[in-house]
Amino acid sequence: MNDERFSTAVNVMRNVCNQINNESENVEYVVLQGLNQDDAYARDASIIQKITEFYDVNWQGNADFMHIPDFEQTLYNCHNYPIIIARDRITKEIIGISTIKYNENVNCLDPYYPFLGEHYFSITGILTKRDNPFRGVGKKIYEIIIRSINEYNNFYPNTSLTCVIDCRNRNSVNAIYEASRVINEDGIEATPKIVGFYTVTDNNIMLEAPTIVIRINNELINMQRENLSYSNKEDLFSSLFLELINYVGNDNVDKPKVSYDETGTVSYYSLFRDVSLPIINTNGTELGNDRVPNNDCNVQIPYMLRLVMGSNEYA
């Protein structure tokens, strides 16, 4: 992501966060790279370590639902992508976070979103604090991102917004749906639709559940959501795959685009017609794979944040 696009994204997101903060009493939302120089986080040489530890401690659900970044990955993300943080207004404790990654399918095609020539942001790693007393933080982060990329398109048109979610992750599916519904009520057209899904295999054995790929379309949301119930069968991943295909429509699934990376064989299945987000009944298919914190952050401090100064253009 070049400096100009990065600065524009940070400034736009900071502007949207400031608008949202006017409505919030206990929680404030900030863009990590858009902080003032005198902010406590901007002066904290261990902030990268604290973010790494936040991810490590607070995700103890299904290990497949979220890829937890180590210190090196967190450091890279903080330098290269906008990061939105929800924090307690008084104590400044982190209570929610998301990295908004950016990619261009120009010189190299992303195997997890193989649309040639597309410029897009991807919502990743939305996580809220365990036993968080403030409700709706994850949904509000989704809302901030969607509003921001809608505004970002005024400067860089035809920039898509995507999100990849484990097909069983009903909380994330519901959060992005509800965030979009609120935005639509403000007259902004933003509808999350499933545009495809992918599998990761090794020697034709599925290594994880299918992952749905969601894109935010510029249209009014369709309030009709169909039910998708999974079966907790012995061959779990294959069962999930077949039930997902049944939901999106067997005749609606294109032949897979197959590629390879360090995780295994990636097969991306495009849909001929976008599909509305389902109401998911997991039937316990997400249980039994709880992640255990590793308490090893590979600390390398001090590190100062890459800050983007504000612009009157966004005031």
QUINOR-V389813 format. One record per backbone hydrogen bond with DSSP energy under -0.5 kcal/mol. CO is the residue of the C=O (numbers start at 1). NH is the residue of the N-H. E is the energy in kcal/mol with one decimal. If there is no record, write none. Layout:
co/nh/e
CO/NH/E
CO/NH/E
This chain:
co/nh/e
2/6/-2.6
3/7/-2.7
4/8/-2.2
5/9/-2.6
6/10/-2.5
7/11/-2.5
8/12/-2.6
9/13/-2.5
10/14/-2.5
11/15/-2.0
12/16/-2.1
13/17/-2.7
14/18/-2.2
15/19/-1.6
16/20/-2.5
17/21/-2.6
18/22/-0.8
19/22/-0.6
20/23/-1.9
20/24/-0.6
21/24/-0.5
26/89/-2.4
28/87/-2.6
30/32/-0.6
30/85/-2.9
31/34/-1.9
32/35/-0.9
33/308/-3.5
36/39/-1.9
39/43/-1.5
41/44/-1.1
43/45/-0.8
44/47/-1.6
45/303/-1.2
46/50/-2.1
47/51/-2.2
48/52/-2.3
49/53/-2.5
50/54/-2.0
51/55/-2.1
52/56/-2.2
53/57/-2.8
54/58/-2.2
55/59/-1.2
58/60/-0.7
61/291/-2.7
62/65/-1.7
62/66/-0.5
66/68/-0.8
67/69/-0.5
70/74/-2.7
71/75/-2.8
72/76/-2.2
73/77/-2.7
74/78/-2.6
75/79/-1.3
76/80/-1.6
77/81/-2.8
82/100/-2.7
83/32/-3.1
84/98/-1.7
85/30/-2.7
86/95/-3.1
86/96/-1.5
87/28/-2.5
88/92/-1.8
93/88/-2.3
95/129/-2.1
96/86/-2.6
97/127/-2.2
98/84/-2.4
99/101/-0.8
99/124/-2.3
100/82/-0.6
101/122/-2.7
103/120/-2.5
104/106/-2.0
105/117/-3.9
109/111/-0.5
110/113/-1.5
113/115/-2.0
114/116/-0.7
115/118/-1.8
118/105/-2.7
119/160/-2.6
120/103/-2.6
121/162/-2.7
122/101/-2.0
122/124/-0.5
123/164/-0.6
124/99/-1.9
125/127/-0.6
127/97/-2.0
129/132/-1.3
133/135/-0.6
134/137/-0.6
136/140/-2.1
137/141/-2.1
138/142/-2.1
139/143/-2.3
140/144/-2.5
141/145/-2.3
142/146/-2.7
143/147/-2.6
144/148/-2.3
145/149/-2.6
146/150/-1.8
147/151/-1.8
148/152/-2.9
149/153/-1.5
151/154/-2.0
152/155/-1.9
152/156/-2.4
158/119/-0.6
158/160/-0.6
160/121/-2.7
161/216/-2.5
162/123/-2.7
163/214/-3.3
165/212/-2.5
166/169/-2.3
168/170/-2.1
169/173/-1.9
170/174/-2.9
171/175/-2.1
172/176/-2.3
173/177/-1.8
174/178/-2.7
175/179/-2.3
176/180/-1.8
177/181/-2.1
178/182/-2.1
179/183/-1.9
180/184/-2.5
181/185/-1.6
182/186/-0.6
183/186/-1.1
183/188/-1.7
184/187/-2.0
187/189/-0.6
188/190/-0.7
191/217/-3.5
192/277/-0.6
193/195/-0.5
193/215/-2.5
194/275/-2.1
195/271/-2.0
196/213/-3.0
197/269/-3.4
198/211/-2.4
199/267/-2.4
200/207/-3.0
200/208/-0.7
201/265/-3.1
202/205/-1.4
204/206/-0.5
205/202/-2.1
210/167/-2.4
210/212/-0.5
211/198/-2.2
212/165/-2.3
212/214/-0.6
213/195/-2.6
213/196/-1.1
214/163/-2.1
215/193/-2.2
215/217/-0.8
217/191/-2.9
217/219/-1.7
221/223/-0.7
223/225/-0.6
226/279/-2.6
228/281/-2.7
231/233/-1.7
234/236/-1.7
235/239/-2.1
236/240/-2.6
237/241/-2.2
238/242/-2.1
239/243/-2.2
240/244/-2.4
241/245/-2.1
242/246/-2.0
243/247/-1.6
244/248/-2.4
245/249/-1.9
249/252/-2.0
250/253/-1.1
252/254/-0.5
252/272/-2.3
256/258/-0.6
257/268/-2.5
259/266/-2.5
261/264/-1.0
264/261/-2.1
264/266/-0.6
265/201/-2.3
265/267/-0.6
266/259/-2.3
266/268/-0.6
267/199/-1.9
267/269/-0.5
268/257/-2.6
268/270/-0.6
269/197/-1.7
270/254/-3.0
275/194/-3.5
278/280/-0.7
279/228/-2.6
280/282/-0.6
281/230/-2.5
282/285/-1.9
284/287/-1.4
286/289/-0.5
289/63/-3.0
305/307/-0.9
307/309/-0.5
311/314/-1.9
312/315/-1.1
